[in-house]
Amino acid sequence: MVRVRFAPSPTGHLHVGGARTALFNWMFARKEGGRFVLRIEDTDLDRSSKEFERQILGSLKWCGLDWDEGPDVGGNHGPYRQSERIDIYRKYAAELVNMKRAYYVVYDREDPTKELFTTYEYPEEFVRKGHSVTIKFRVVPGKTVFHDLLKGDMEFDNSTIEDFIIMKSNGFPTYNFAVVVDDHLMEISHVFRGEDHLSNTPKQIMIYEAFGWESPVFMHIPLILGPDRTPLSKRHGATSVDHFRREGILSRALMNYLALLGWRVEGDEIFTIEEKIQSFDPRDISNKGVIFDYRKLEWVNGKHIRRIELDDLKREFINWAEYVGKEIPKAEERYFLDALRICREKINTLSQLYDILYPFLSEEYEYEKEYIEKFLKREEAERVLNEVKDEFEKLSEWNMKQIEKVLREVAARGIASKKVIFQTVRGAVTGKLVTPGLFETIEVLGKERTLRRLERTLKLLKRL
């Protein structure tokens, strides 16, 4: 059975590079009817925290990447936190020492970096005296070879690799040792990870071979890069899944975009991950680094916002607002959906949607300073608003055609230019100068609400 894993360290927020790695593992497991395992690698005591673990799990769930085994759901291969597996690592490290494939190193008490001697016997007396002790793996002469699904046959000369620590002086394992023990005991069949781990692989294969264990199939994925073609990091801008969630990127759009980063996709580039599971083949992943384009992500997100059903968009929008702590004024269902329908055509993120939709939902909308200075303070503004209000009151039918007719007739009277009249009315009923189309905005607002807002603006005008 295919068994893959995603094994983040809870030392920070989930990076989009990690999310892409998790996505490719998840898609492979789902296509092959296998198991997707979540393991928490929390042996870095100084930097790991439960809060980051909760945040990572929350981000993965938001991305739609569910796991079959893990610290919160259990499974037959637990525990799934490395900090809860310390006795397991110590047992296997002792086995390597017994096989003389590893040995103890005793360090000077005054200078913990200075090695005093090595031994295959546990140096109990020196431990009692306060000396630091580690266990090092013994590298044997020869070559280490393996096949990478993406990079082909790889070969490393063992003479370039020194004996390396597998158990630290604090009794915790190093990454290269713990990951081998865990992947073997958890029966991981395929390891898909970033190519920054490629240099670790020969050390890990040496440990597999020392135990006589079969290695998993490896694939090292090129890293996501910034515009300067260096690994994507905070200096390029935000990199965490949580940041993009807060900015109003839909999870389906983020997964869509991350899948496009290096994976050759047939057909339309706008899709849901579920639509592409059966066509996923890890061999179609490019061996070249890919640049993260923030504008392209926003464009993909806008496509999804305009693609999904209005009810789904409303649910996504309400969940997002709750997550970031923004209030959404209550509105009648049909009106809310009508406003949502026209507003989504102008935006690419839920954050932008909030700004443009809010004036539709709240009668306490604020007027932009630019609107007041450029249009409302004009000497003809009061006449424009009064004449538009008078004509709107006469309408027996409230639709875009009649609304457009009124506004164009008022503009034809020569009070001001058409642009000035349209923008004066637009700002009066929304407080903004950029909105969905003016005629459809007024149609959705409805006659009663529009007249009330024109009157509100006229009252403001008298106070200026």
C-alpha positions in Angstrom: 0.0 0.0 0.0 1.1 3.6 -0.7 1.9 5.4 2.5 3.2 8.9 2.4 3.7 11.5 5.1 4.0 15.2 5.7 6.2 15.9 8.7 6.4 19.6 9.6 8.3 21.1 12.5 6.2 23.3 14.8 8.6 26.1 14.8 6.6 28.6 12.8 3.5 29.1 10.6 2.9 26.7 7.7 5.0 27.9 4.7 3.4 27.8 1.2 6.3 25.5 0.2 5.4 23.1 2.9 1.7 23.3 1.9 2.7 22.4 -1.7 4.7 19.4 -0.5 1.8 18.3 1.6 -0.6 18.8 -1.4 1.5 16.6 -3.7 1.8 13.8 -1.0 -2.0 14.1 -0.3 -2.9 13.9 -4.0 -0.7 10.8 -4.6 -2.2 9.0 -1.6 -5.7 9.8 -2.6 -5.1 8.7 -6.2 -3.5 5.5 -5.2 -6.0 4.6 -2.5 -3.2 4.9 0.1 -2.7 6.6 3.4 -1.6 10.2 4.2 0.2 10.4 7.5 0.8 13.6 9.5 3.8 13.5 11.8 5.0 16.3 14.0 8.8 16.6 14.2 9.1 18.6 17.4 12.5 17.5 18.7 13.9 21.1 18.5 13.0 21.9 22.1 14.0 25.6 21.9 11.9 26.5 18.9 9.0 24.1 18.9 5.6 25.1 20.4 2.1 23.7 20.8 0.7 26.9 19.4 2.6 26.5 16.2 1.5 22.9 16.0 -2.2 24.0 16.4 -1.7 26.6 13.8 -0.1 24.1 11.3 -2.9 21.6 11.8 -5.5 24.4 11.4 -3.9 25.6 8.1 -3.7 22.0 6.7 -7.4 21.5 7.5 -8.3 24.8 6.0 -6.4 23.8 2.8 -8.6 20.7 2.7 -5.7 18.3 3.2 -7.1 15.7 5.6 -4.9 13.0 7.1 -5.6 9.3 7.8 -3.2 9.1 10.7 -1.7 11.7 13.0 -1.4 13.2 16.4 -5.0 14.2 16.7 -6.7 11.2 14.9 -4.4 8.4 16.1 -3.5 5.3 14.0 -1.7 2.0 14.2 1.8 3.5 13.9 1.8 6.1 16.7 2.8 8.1 18.6 2.9 10.7 15.8 4.9 13.4 17.7 8.6 12.8 17.7 8.8 14.1 21.3 6.7 11.2 22.4 9.0 8.6 20.6 12.3 9.3 22.4 12.5 5.8 23.9 12.1 4.3 20.5 15.0 6.3 19.1 17.2 5.5 22.1 16.5 1.8 21.6 17.5 1.8 17.9 20.6 4.0 18.5 21.7 1.4 21.1 21.3 -1.3 18.5 23.6 0.6 16.1 26.2 0.8 18.8 25.9 -2.9 19.5 26.4 -3.5 15.8 29.4 -1.2 15.9 27.8 1.1 13.3 27.6 3.8 15.9 29.6 4.8 19.0 29.5 7.1 22.0 31.5 10.4 22.0 32.5 11.9 25.3 33.2 15.7 25.5 35.3 17.9 27.7 33.3 19.4 30.6 34.8 22.8 30.2 34.6 22.8 26.4 31.6 20.8 25.2 32.8 21.0 21.6 36.0 19.2 22.3 35.9 15.4 21.9 37.9 13.5 24.6 37.4 10.0 23.3 35.0 7.5 21.7 33.8 4.2 22.9 31.3 1.4 22.2 30.6 1.1 25.9 28.2 3.5 27.6 30.4 5.9 29.5 28.3 5.9 32.7 31.1 7.3 34.9 31.7 10.3 32.7 28.0 11.0 32.5 27.9 11.1 36.3 30.7 13.5 36.3 28.8 15.9 34.0 30.4 15.2 30.7 28.3 15.6 27.6 27.8 12.5 25.5 26.5 12.0 22.0 26.1 9.0 19.7 27.7 9.2 16.3 27.0 7.1 13.2 30.0 5.4 11.7 30.3 6.1 7.9 31.8 3.1 6.0 33.9 3.5 2.9 32.2 3.2 -0.5 29.4 4.9 -2.4 25.7 5.6 -1.5 23.4 5.3 -4.5 19.6 5.7 -4.8 17.1 6.5 -7.5 15.1 9.8 -7.3 11.8 9.8 -9.1 12.5 13.3 -10.4 16.3 13.6 -10.6 17.1 10.0 -11.7 20.1 8.0 -10.3 22.0 9.7 -7.6 25.4 8.8 -6.3 27.4 10.1 -3.3 31.0 9.2 -2.4 31.0 8.3 1.3 34.4 9.8 1.7 32.8 13.2 1.5 30.6 12.5 4.5 32.0 12.5 8.0 30.7 10.4 10.9 27.6 12.3 12.1 25.6 12.6 15.4 22.4 10.6 15.6 21.6 11.2 19.3 22.4 14.6 20.9 23.7 15.2 24.4 20.2 16.1 25.6 19.1 12.6 24.7 17.1 13.7 21.7 17.6 12.3 18.2 18.9 14.4 15.3 16.7 14.8 12.2 18.5 12.4 10.0 18.2 9.5 12.5 14.7 10.1 13.8 13.2 10.4 10.3 14.6 7.1 9.2 13.3 5.3 12.3 9.9 6.9 12.0 9.6 6.3 8.2 10.5 2.6 8.6 8.3 1.9 11.6 5.4 3.9 10.0 5.9 1.9 6.8 6.3 4.9 4.6 6.6 3.8 1.0 7.3 7.1 -0.7 9.0 10.3 0.6 8.2 13.4 -1.4 9.9 16.5 0.0 11.8 19.6 -1.0 15.1 19.4 -2.7 16.8 21.1 0.2 16.7 17.7 1.9 18.6 16.0 -1.0 21.9 16.3 0.9 20.4 14.5 3.9 19.3 11.5 1.8 22.7 9.7 1.6 23.1 9.8 5.4 19.6 8.5 5.8 20.1 5.7 3.3 23.3 4.7 5.2 21.2 4.2 8.3 18.6 2.2 6.4 21.4 0.0 5.1 23.0 -0.4 8.5 19.7 -1.8 9.9 19.1 -3.9 6.7 15.8 -2.0 6.1 14.4 -1.2 2.7 14.5 2.5 1.8 11.3 4.3 0.6 11.0 5.7 -2.9 12.4 9.3 -2.8 11.4 12.3 -4.8 12.9 15.7 -4.1 10.8 18.6 -5.4 12.4 21.9 -6.6 11.9 24.8 -4.1 9.5 27.7 -4.6 11.6 30.7 -5.4 11.2 34.5 -5.0 11.6 36.9 -8.0 15.4 36.9 -7.5 15.4 33.1 -7.9 16.4 32.4 -4.3 14.3 30.3 -2.0 11.0 32.0 -1.2 11.4 33.7 2.2 10.0 36.5 4.3 12.3 39.0 2.6 10.2 38.4 -0.6 7.0 39.1 1.2 4.5 37.0 3.2 5.0 33.3 2.8 2.6 31.6 5.3 -0.6 29.9 4.5 -2.2 31.8 7.4 -1.3 35.2 5.8 -3.0 34.3 2.5 -6.0 33.0 4.4 -6.3 36.3 6.2 -5.9 38.3 3.0 -8.9 36.6 1.7 -7.5 33.9 -0.6 -9.8 30.9 -0.9 -8.3 27.6 0.1 -9.3 26.1 -3.2 -7.5 28.9 -5.1 -4.4 28.6 -3.0 -4.3 24.8 -3.7 -5.0 25.4 -7.4 -2.1 27.9 -7.6 0.4 25.7 -5.6 -0.5 22.7 -7.8 0.4 24.9 -10.9 3.9 25.6 -9.4 5.9 22.9 -11.1 3.2 20.4 -12.0 2.2 20.1 -15.7 -1.6 20.3 -15.8 -3.6 19.4 -18.9 -6.5 21.7 -19.8 -7.9 24.7 -18.0 -5.5 26.1 -15.3 -8.4 27.0 -13.0 -9.6 23.9 -11.2 -10.3 22.3 -7.8 -7.8 19.7 -6.5 -10.5 17.1 -6.4 -11.0 17.5 -10.2 -7.3 16.7 -10.8 -6.7 13.8 -8.3 -7.0 11.0 -10.9 -4.7 12.8 -13.4 -2.0 13.4 -10.8 1.4 11.7 -11.6 4.5 12.8 -9.6 6.6 12.2 -12.7 4.8 15.2 -14.3 6.4 17.6 -11.7 9.0 19.8 -13.2 12.6 19.5 -12.1 13.1 23.3 -12.3 12.6 25.8 -9.6 9.4 27.9 -9.9 8.8 31.5 -9.0 6.0 32.4 -6.7 3.9 35.2 -8.3 1.7 37.0 -5.9 -0.3 38.7 -8.6 -0.9 35.4 -10.4 -2.2 33.9 -7.1 -4.6 36.8 -6.7 -5.8 36.4 -10.3 -6.4 32.7 -9.8 -8.3 33.6 -6.6 -10.5 36.1 -8.5 -11.3 33.4 -11.0 -12.5 31.1 -8.2 -14.5 33.8 -6.6 -16.4 34.4 -9.8 -16.7 30.7 -10.5 -18.3 29.3 -7.4 -22.0 29.4 -6.5 -23.1 32.5 -4.7 -24.2 30.4 -1.6 -20.7 28.9 -1.4 -19.1 32.3 -1.8 -21.3 33.7 1.0 -20.3 30.9 3.3 -16.6 31.4 2.5 -17.0 35.1 3.0 -18.7 34.8 6.4 -16.2 32.2 7.6 -13.3 34.5 6.5 -14.8 37.5 8.2 -15.2 35.5 11.4 -11.6 34.3 11.2 -10.1 37.8 10.8 -12.6 39.4 13.3 -14.5 41.6 10.9 -18.2 42.4 11.4 -20.7 41.8 8.6 -23.9 43.8 9.0 -27.0 41.7 8.8 -29.0 41.9 5.6 -31.9 40.1 4.0 -30.8 36.9 2.2 -31.8 37.8 -1.4 -30.4 41.3 -1.1 -27.1 40.0 0.3 -26.7 37.6 -2.6 -27.6 40.2 -5.2 -25.0 42.6 -3.7 -22.5 39.7 -3.6 -23.2 38.9 -7.3 -22.3 42.3 -8.6 -19.5 43.0 -6.1 -17.5 39.9 -6.9 -17.0 41.0 -10.5 -14.8 43.9 -9.3 -12.4 42.1 -6.8 -9.9 39.3 -6.5 -9.8 38.6 -2.7 -12.3 38.4 0.1 -10.6 41.3 1.8 -11.3 43.4 -1.3 -14.8 42.0 -1.3 -15.4 43.2 2.2 -14.4 46.8 1.4 -16.6 47.0 -1.7 -19.6 45.1 -0.2 -19.7 46.8 3.2 -21.5 50.0 1.9 -24.3 47.8 0.5 -24.9 46.2 3.9 -24.5 49.2 6.3 -26.5 52.4 6.3 -23.6 53.9 8.4 -21.1 53.7 5.5 -18.4 56.3 5.5 -17.7 58.8 2.7 -14.3 58.7 1.1 -12.4 61.9 1.6 -11.6 62.1 -2.2 -15.4 61.9 -2.9 -16.1 64.8 -0.5 -13.3 67.0 -1.8 -13.7 66.3 -5.5 -17.4 66.0 -5.9 -19.6 66.7 -2.9 -18.0 70.1 -2.3 -18.7 71.2 -5.9 -21.3 74.0 -6.0 -23.6 72.0 -8.3 -23.6 68.8 -6.1 -26.7 69.8 -4.2 -28.7 70.4 -7.4 -27.5 67.2 -9.0 -28.6 65.1 -5.9 -31.9 66.8 -5.6 -32.8 66.4 -9.3 -31.7 62.8 -9.3 -33.7 62.2 -6.1 -36.8 63.8 -7.6 -36.7 61.8 -10.8 -36.1 58.5 -8.9 -39.1 59.2 -6.7 -41.3 59.3 -9.9 -40.2 55.9 -11.1 -42.9 53.2 -11.0 -40.5 50.6 -12.3 -37.1 50.1 -10.6 -34.6 48.4 -13.0 -31.3 49.2 -14.7 -33.0 50.5 -17.9 -35.1 53.1 -16.0 -32.2 54.1 -13.7 -29.9 54.6 -16.6 -32.5 56.7 -18.4 -33.0 59.0 -15.4 -29.3 59.5 -14.9 -28.6 60.3 -18.5 -31.5 62.7 -18.7 -30.2 64.6 -15.7 -26.8 64.6 -17.3 -28.3 66.1 -20.5 -29.5 69.1 -18.6 -26.0 70.4 -18.5 -25.7 70.9 -14.7 -22.3 69.3 -14.9 -20.4 66.8 -17.0 -21.7 63.2 -17.2 -18.7 62.0 -15.2 -19.3 64.5 -12.4 -23.0 63.6 -12.2 -22.4 59.9 -12.2 -19.6 60.0 -9.6 -21.6 62.4 -7.4 -24.5 60.0 -7.3 -22.2 56.9 -6.9 -20.5 58.4 -3.9 -23.8 59.5 -2.4 -25.3 56.0 -2.3 -22.1 54.1 -1.4 -19.6 56.5 -0.1 -17.1 55.3 -2.6 -15.8 56.3 -6.1 -15.1 52.7 -7.2 -18.0 50.3 -7.1 -19.7 47.8 -9.4 -21.5 49.4 -12.3 -23.5 52.5 -11.2 -26.8 51.4 -12.7 -26.7 47.9 -11.4 -25.5 49.2 -8.0 -28.6 51.4 -7.7 -30.8 48.6 -9.0 -29.6 46.3 -6.3 -29.8 48.9 -3.5 -33.5 49.3 -4.4 -35.6 52.4 -4.6 -36.2 53.0 -0.9 -32.6 52.5 0.2 -31.3 54.7 -2.7 -33.7 57.6 -1.8 -32.8 57.3 1.8 -29.1 57.5 1.0 -29.5 60.4 -1.3 -31.3 62.2 1.5 -28.5 61.3 4.0 -25.9 62.7 1.6 -27.9 66.0 1.2 -27.9 66.4 4.9 -24.2 65.9 5.1 -23.8 68.4 2.3 -25.5 71.1 4.4 -23.0 70.6 7.2 -19.9 71.0 5.0 
